[in-house]
């Protein structure tokens, strides 16, 4: 029983296999005999596209013996004057002939009548050229239309992403006003103009216009987005050359996806000044072209071998026609596999469909299959990333940014907005000699006089900080350069009327230089026109003023606090007060004293206020030295107190004025900063017209800055100068009547070179010097890295020390006004010299008195002058001996200077008749004298003893 069941099952499987084989054979036979008509529209001047269409159909059909299905093309040719009625008739004719799909027409057609006819009959409609964006109310009438040309909305986004990736902050959009589709594909860029009107400009042109008028309106523009037909590109670029838009570091971005069909290499070959950086966009295609066609352009390169062809160039529409046919063929095969019995195209007519008849259902299915196709990484399609939205618009594609002059890709944009840079090894880098714009102005850039005398040319003719800096950067980065001094010697200022820049900034904008270097300050206005590297120097603004030459102090400098007449009056006051004080003291009874206090009945009274003592007290008071003797009577004390008041005022006034007078060289004025300078009108001040300091003051809202700017504007003659050197000369010639506002680094240089220059106040308005380069310059980052490396190694500091320090001249450095000055010997030498002279006079008087005394000793002791001199000088040298004996006849002045015991002995042996009463001896001295001396009695015994003692001595 089981054997019977197994035989039944085996027979059933044999019948299933046989049925499948018969069905497959029938399907193959049916397919081999199937012919699918496809229609297409081409204009009379689109013969190349028609050939491409036929070539692709033949390639899809393959050899006749291998054909599984066969597409049969039905071509309808249009004329430029054909309207929608003609196209409708021809489209209905194709439908009457049973076409399964209709391709075209191109964008030359002004009507969408073909899409409407296909939508009403259920026939798929495939477009391969740019079309107008559909309005919302038009979409129901285009449900069977699929367009392989990139969507204008996505394409606009791609262009905006690419421009943003370029780093452009200012550019101009130029497009054809007659192209109704240009605004749609540039809409994202045009929207930037509404936000940044001064940064993004828009210019339109028409085919018959004089393009030079348009280019003239944007003269100096460095970045241009150009959208035009390929046939107009050469004429547009040629007309822009005379306005500086095709210079080496200008950048033009071409948005037309078929730019490669125009031969720009011929333009660059014929024009030596054509050095603009051109980049263009094209749809990314598979690298391997189809076997039946040529790649883009006349010239191709394979395996480093260049091939030339005389055939017409291959355009984007060729590839889109190829992909359109491949897309339809793939969708037909897929539909035939699932619904082989429904693929027959029914006989349809436009009239039947319009009257409410049934449409071809499989046509809508084919349209859905094509919209759902994913052509990512598919070798069947020429263009990559083939995807559509529900409306049949192509939303996925890749854009290749390339150089149209050599056809080499630079970067790829993808639908996510990412831009991938390509590592292009095949591109040959041109050797560029960079032009460095600068201006003559030491210490940054100047002419080497020795090189000029030797008629040396080139970079060796120049010297300065900027020369050394560029040379160091060039060695690190590796490039050649040549210096180009600007003719107008200006840094760069924009004219308010013409909006044109002059100076170094103008040279860079006009493509006459690749970079600019000098004492060029980074400002906001300049950053809108050029780009800058990292700063190589930090600075501020300070005030340059005239410094009076240093004058060596005279010997009588310490007398300068008082005028000559004051010193005369002080001397007169000293002598008059001395004489009057003597008179007042002699009138006073209290100042007459008993010279011998023990003698209650003195023969004479003594007054100590003679000319010597009163003169000494007067001088000691004014010198604040003090004195041991003081007056006793009220009137003399009142007199002396009045003199003391006068002496204190005179002494303190002298002391206060002395320090100020000896340091008056640094007290050259009361101007300590910009605030003080703006608050007066005696000293004029200015700066470079149009420079960074000028802009700082003119654009600032700070009160002091605005006041200073208004004062400079109102000065007549003008307070402004054309450069720093003119300002320095003006400061020097004015000798304090003019001050110059300038950068601190340049101020330091001129102050080092000129000893009659000084800086006033603290620096203000922080600034930076940097190298100016064009917007988007690729070498900017390399320059910045080189500057940072030089700074880290201390090379920038060494360069500054080399060009700023003046090793040949040593200027007198004034002390800081805020610091307490140290008085030098130069300022006080007169006082020392006065001391030396006083000591010398005192010694001369002492030596004279000593010689007179030696002569007296020689006469009294009957010695020779030499013996007496040796005796006395030896006693003077023996400074440890504090006692000196006296003899009779010793001068009173000598007795006064001898010790008490020697004085007593001298008085004892001196007869009373020979004693002298010394007026001026105090009563205390008189009381201390021995009584024997007072009475004047002496015994022979005493005389004998004294004589014996003298004999022994």
Secondary structure as the mmCIF struct_conf table of DSSP 4:
data_model
#
loop_
_struct_conf.conf_type_id
_struct_conf.id
_struct_conf.beg_label_comp_id
_struct_conf.beg_label_asym_id
_struct_conf.beg_label_seq_id
_struct_conf.end_label_comp_id
_struct_conf.end_label_asym_id
_struct_conf.end_label_seq_id
HELX_RH_AL_P HELX_RH_AL_P1 UNK A 2 UNK A 32
TURN_TY1_P TURN_TY1_P1 UNK A 33 UNK A 33
STRN STRN1 UNK A 35 UNK A 43
TURN_TY1_P TURN_TY1_P2 UNK A 44 UNK A 45
HELX_RH_AL_P HELX_RH_AL_P2 UNK A 47 UNK A 61
HELX_RH_3T_P HELX_RH_3T_P1 UNK A 64 UNK A 66
BEND BEND1 UNK A 68 UNK A 69
STRN STRN2 UNK A 70 UNK A 78
TURN_TY1_P TURN_TY1_P3 UNK A 80 UNK A 81
HELX_RH_AL_P HELX_RH_AL_P3 UNK A 84 UNK A 96
TURN_TY1_P TURN_TY1_P4 UNK A 97 UNK A 98
STRN STRN3 UNK A 99 UNK A 103
TURN_TY1_P TURN_TY1_P5 UNK A 107 UNK A 108
HELX_RH_AL_P HELX_RH_AL_P4 UNK A 113 UNK A 121
TURN_TY1_P TURN_TY1_P6 UNK A 122 UNK A 122
STRN STRN4 UNK A 124 UNK A 127
BEND BEND2 UNK A 129 UNK A 129
HELX_LH_PP_P HELX_LH_PP_P1 UNK A 132 UNK A 135
TURN_TY1_P TURN_TY1_P7 UNK A 136 UNK A 138
HELX_RH_3T_P HELX_RH_3T_P2 UNK A 139 UNK A 142
TURN_TY1_P TURN_TY1_P8 UNK A 143 UNK A 144
STRN STRN5 UNK A 145 UNK A 150
HELX_LH_PP_P HELX_LH_PP_P2 UNK A 151 UNK A 151
HELX_RH_AL_P HELX_RH_AL_P5 UNK A 152 UNK A 166
TURN_TY1_P TURN_TY1_P9 UNK A 167 UNK A 167
BEND BEND3 UNK A 169 UNK A 170
STRN STRN6 UNK A 171 UNK A 176
TURN_TY1_P TURN_TY1_P10 UNK A 177 UNK A 178
TURN_TY1_P TURN_TY1_P11 UNK A 180 UNK A 181
HELX_RH_AL_P HELX_RH_AL_P6 UNK A 182 UNK A 185
TURN_TY1_P TURN_TY1_P12 UNK A 186 UNK A 186
HELX_RH_AL_P HELX_RH_AL_P7 UNK A 187 UNK A 195
TURN_TY1_P TURN_TY1_P13 UNK A 197 UNK A 199
STRN STRN7 UNK A 200 UNK A 205
TURN_TY1_P TURN_TY1_P14 UNK A 207 UNK A 208
BEND BEND4 UNK A 209 UNK A 209
HELX_RH_AL_P HELX_RH_AL_P8 UNK A 211 UNK A 217
TURN_TY1_P TURN_TY1_P15 UNK A 218 UNK A 220
STRN STRN8 UNK A 223 UNK A 227
HELX_RH_AL_P HELX_RH_AL_P9 UNK A 230 UNK A 240
HELX_RH_3T_P HELX_RH_3T_P3 UNK A 241 UNK A 243
TURN_TY1_P TURN_TY1_P16 UNK A 244 UNK A 246
BEND BEND5 UNK A 247 UNK A 247
TURN_TY1_P TURN_TY1_P17 UNK A 248 UNK A 249
STRN STRN9 UNK A 251 UNK A 254
TURN_TY1_P TURN_TY1_P18 UNK A 257 UNK A 258
HELX_RH_3T_P HELX_RH_3T_P4 UNK A 259 UNK A 261
BEND BEND6 UNK A 262 UNK A 262
HELX_RH_AL_P HELX_RH_AL_P10 UNK A 264 UNK A 270
TURN_TY1_P TURN_TY1_P19 UNK A 272 UNK A 273
STRN STRN10 UNK A 277 UNK A 283
STRN STRN11 UNK A 285 UNK A 285
BEND BEND7 UNK A 287 UNK A 288
TURN_TY1_P TURN_TY1_P20 UNK A 291 UNK A 292
BEND BEND8 UNK A 293 UNK A 293
STRN STRN12 UNK A 296 UNK A 296
BEND BEND9 UNK A 297 UNK A 298
STRN STRN13 UNK A 299 UNK A 302
TURN_TY1_P TURN_TY1_P21 UNK A 303 UNK A 304
STRN STRN14 UNK A 305 UNK A 308
BEND BEND10 UNK A 311 UNK A 311
HELX_LH_PP_P HELX_LH_PP_P3 UNK A 312 UNK A 313
STRN STRN15 UNK A 314 UNK A 314
HELX_RH_AL_P HELX_RH_AL_P11 UNK A 316 UNK A 338
HELX_RH_3T_P HELX_RH_3T_P5 UNK A 340 UNK A 342
BEND BEND11 UNK A 344 UNK A 344
HELX_LH_PP_P HELX_LH_PP_P4 UNK A 345 UNK A 346
HELX_RH_AL_P HELX_RH_AL_P12 UNK A 350 UNK A 354
TURN_TY1_P TURN_TY1_P22 UNK A 355 UNK A 356
HELX_RH_AL_P HELX_RH_AL_P13 UNK A 361 UNK A 371
TURN_TY1_P TURN_TY1_P23 UNK A 372 UNK A 372
TURN_TY1_P TURN_TY1_P24 UNK A 376 UNK A 377
TURN_TY1_P TURN_TY1_P25 UNK A 379 UNK A 380
BEND BEND12 UNK A 382 UNK A 382
STRN STRN16 UNK A 383 UNK A 383
BEND BEND13 UNK A 384 UNK A 385
STRN STRN17 UNK A 387 UNK A 388
TURN_TY1_P TURN_TY1_P26 UNK A 390 UNK A 391
BEND BEND14 UNK A 392 UNK A 392
STRN STRN18 UNK A 393 UNK A 396
STRN STRN19 UNK A 399 UNK A 403
TURN_TY1_P TURN_TY1_P27 UNK A 404 UNK A 407
STRN STRN20 UNK A 408 UNK A 413
TURN_TY1_P TURN_TY1_P28 UNK A 415 UNK A 416
BEND BEND15 UNK A 417 UNK A 417
STRN STRN21 UNK A 419 UNK A 421
BEND BEND16 UNK A 425 UNK A 427
HELX_LH_PP_P HELX_LH_PP_P5 UNK A 428 UNK A 431
STRN STRN22 UNK A 433 UNK A 438
STRN STRN23 UNK A 441 UNK A 441
TURN_TY1_P TURN_TY1_P29 UNK A 442 UNK A 444
STRN STRN24 UNK A 445 UNK A 445
STRN STRN25 UNK A 446 UNK A 447
HELX_RH_AL_P HELX_RH_AL_P14 UNK A 449 UNK A 453
TURN_TY1_P TURN_TY1_P30 UNK A 454 UNK A 455
HELX_RH_3T_P HELX_RH_3T_P6 UNK A 458 UNK A 461
STRN STRN26 UNK A 462 UNK A 463
BEND BEND17 UNK A 464 UNK A 464
HELX_RH_AL_P HELX_RH_AL_P15 UNK A 465 UNK A 477
TURN_TY1_P TURN_TY1_P31 UNK A 478 UNK A 478
STRN STRN27 UNK A 480 UNK A 485
TURN_TY1_P TURN_TY1_P32 UNK A 487 UNK A 488
STRN STRN28 UNK A 494 UNK A 494
TURN_TY1_P TURN_TY1_P33 UNK A 496 UNK A 498
STRN STRN29 UNK A 501 UNK A 501
HELX_RH_AL_P HELX_RH_AL_P16 UNK A 503 UNK A 509
TURN_TY1_P TURN_TY1_P34 UNK A 510 UNK A 511
BEND BEND18 UNK A 512 UNK A 512
BEND BEND19 UNK A 514 UNK A 514
STRN STRN30 UNK A 515 UNK A 516
BEND BEND20 UNK A 518 UNK A 519
HELX_LH_PP_P HELX_LH_PP_P6 UNK A 520 UNK A 520
STRN STRN31 UNK A 521 UNK A 521
HELX_LH_PP_P HELX_LH_PP_P7 UNK A 522 UNK A 522
HELX_RH_AL_P HELX_RH_AL_P17 UNK A 524 UNK A 527
TURN_TY1_P TURN_TY1_P35 UNK A 528 UNK A 529
BEND BEND21 UNK A 530 UNK A 530
STRN STRN32 UNK A 531 UNK A 532
BEND BEND22 UNK A 534 UNK A 534
BEND BEND23 UNK A 536 UNK A 536
STRN STRN33 UNK A 537 UNK A 546
HELX_LH_PP_P HELX_LH_PP_P8 UNK A 548 UNK A 550
HELX_LH_PP_P HELX_LH_PP_P9 UNK A 552 UNK A 554
TURN_TY1_P TURN_TY1_P36 UNK A 555 UNK A 556
HELX_RH_3T_P HELX_RH_3T_P7 UNK A 557 UNK A 559
TURN_TY1_P TURN_TY1_P37 UNK A 560 UNK A 561
BEND BEND24 UNK A 562 UNK A 562
HELX_RH_AL_P HELX_RH_AL_P18 UNK A 564 UNK A 587
HELX_RH_3T_P HELX_RH_3T_P8 UNK A 589 UNK A 591
STRN STRN34 UNK A 592 UNK A 594
BEND BEND25 UNK A 595 UNK A 595
TURN_TY1_P TURN_TY1_P38 UNK A 597 UNK A 598
TURN_TY1_P TURN_TY1_P39 UNK A 600 UNK A 601
BEND BEND26 UNK A 603 UNK A 603
STRN STRN35 UNK A 605 UNK A 607
BEND BEND27 UNK A 610 UNK A 610
HELX_RH_AL_P HELX_RH_AL_P19 UNK A 611 UNK A 622
TURN_TY1_P TURN_TY1_P40 UNK A 623 UNK A 624
BEND BEND28 UNK A 628 UNK A 628
BEND BEND29 UNK A 633 UNK A 633
HELX_RH_AL_P HELX_RH_AL_P20 UNK A 634 UNK A 662
TURN_TY1_P TURN_TY1_P41 UNK A 663 UNK A 663
HELX_RH_3T_P HELX_RH_3T_P9 UNK A 664 UNK A 666
BEND BEND30 UNK A 670 UNK A 670
BEND BEND31 UNK A 673 UNK A 673
HELX_RH_AL_P HELX_RH_AL_P21 UNK A 674 UNK A 678
TURN_TY1_P TURN_TY1_P42 UNK A 679 UNK A 679
BEND BEND32 UNK A 681 UNK A 683
STRN STRN36 UNK A 684 UNK A 686
STRN STRN37 UNK A 688 UNK A 688
TURN_TY1_P TURN_TY1_P43 UNK A 689 UNK A 690
BEND BEND33 UNK A 691 UNK A 691
HELX_RH_AL_P HELX_RH_AL_P22 UNK A 692 UNK A 699
HELX_RH_AL_P HELX_RH_AL_P23 UNK A 703 UNK A 714
BEND BEND34 UNK A 716 UNK A 717
STRN STRN38 UNK A 721 UNK A 721
BEND BEND35 UNK A 722 UNK A 723
HELX_RH_AL_P HELX_RH_AL_P24 UNK A 724 UNK A 734
TURN_TY1_P TURN_TY1_P44 UNK A 735 UNK A 736
BEND BEND36 UNK A 737 UNK A 737
STRN STRN39 UNK A 738 UNK A 743
HELX_RH_AL_P HELX_RH_AL_P25 UNK A 744 UNK A 753
TURN_TY1_P TURN_TY1_P45 UNK A 755 UNK A 756
STRN STRN40 UNK A 757 UNK A 769
STRN STRN41 UNK A 772 UNK A 773
TURN_TY1_P TURN_TY1_P46 UNK A 775 UNK A 776
TURN_TY1_P TURN_TY1_P47 UNK A 778 UNK A 779
HELX_RH_AL_P HELX_RH_AL_P26 UNK A 780 UNK A 792
TURN_TY1_P TURN_TY1_P48 UNK A 793 UNK A 794
HELX_RH_AL_P HELX_RH_AL_P27 UNK A 795 UNK A 804
BEND BEND37 UNK A 807 UNK A 808
HELX_LH_PP_P HELX_LH_PP_P10 UNK A 811 UNK A 816
TURN_TY1_P TURN_TY1_P49 UNK A 817 UNK A 818
BEND BEND38 UNK A 819 UNK A 819
HELX_LH_PP_P HELX_LH_PP_P11 UNK A 820 UNK A 824
HELX_RH_AL_P HELX_RH_AL_P28 UNK A 825 UNK A 860
TURN_TY1_P TURN_TY1_P50 UNK A 861 UNK A 862
HELX_RH_AL_P HELX_RH_AL_P29 UNK A 865 UNK A 877
TURN_TY1_P TURN_TY1_P51 UNK A 879 UNK A 880
TURN_TY1_P TURN_TY1_P52 UNK A 888 UNK A 889
HELX_RH_AL_P HELX_RH_AL_P30 UNK A 892 UNK A 896
TURN_TY1_P TURN_TY1_P53 UNK A 897 UNK A 897
BEND BEND39 UNK A 898 UNK A 898
HELX_RH_AL_P HELX_RH_AL_P31 UNK A 900 UNK A 908
TURN_TY1_P TURN_TY1_P54 UNK A 909 UNK A 909
BEND BEND40 UNK A 910 UNK A 910
HELX_RH_3T_P HELX_RH_3T_P10 UNK A 912 UNK A 914
TURN_TY1_P TURN_TY1_P55 UNK A 919 UNK A 920
HELX_RH_AL_P HELX_RH_AL_P32 UNK A 923 UNK A 928
BEND BEND41 UNK A 929 UNK A 929
HELX_RH_AL_P HELX_RH_AL_P33 UNK A 931 UNK A 935
HELX_RH_AL_P HELX_RH_AL_P34 UNK A 940 UNK A 952
#
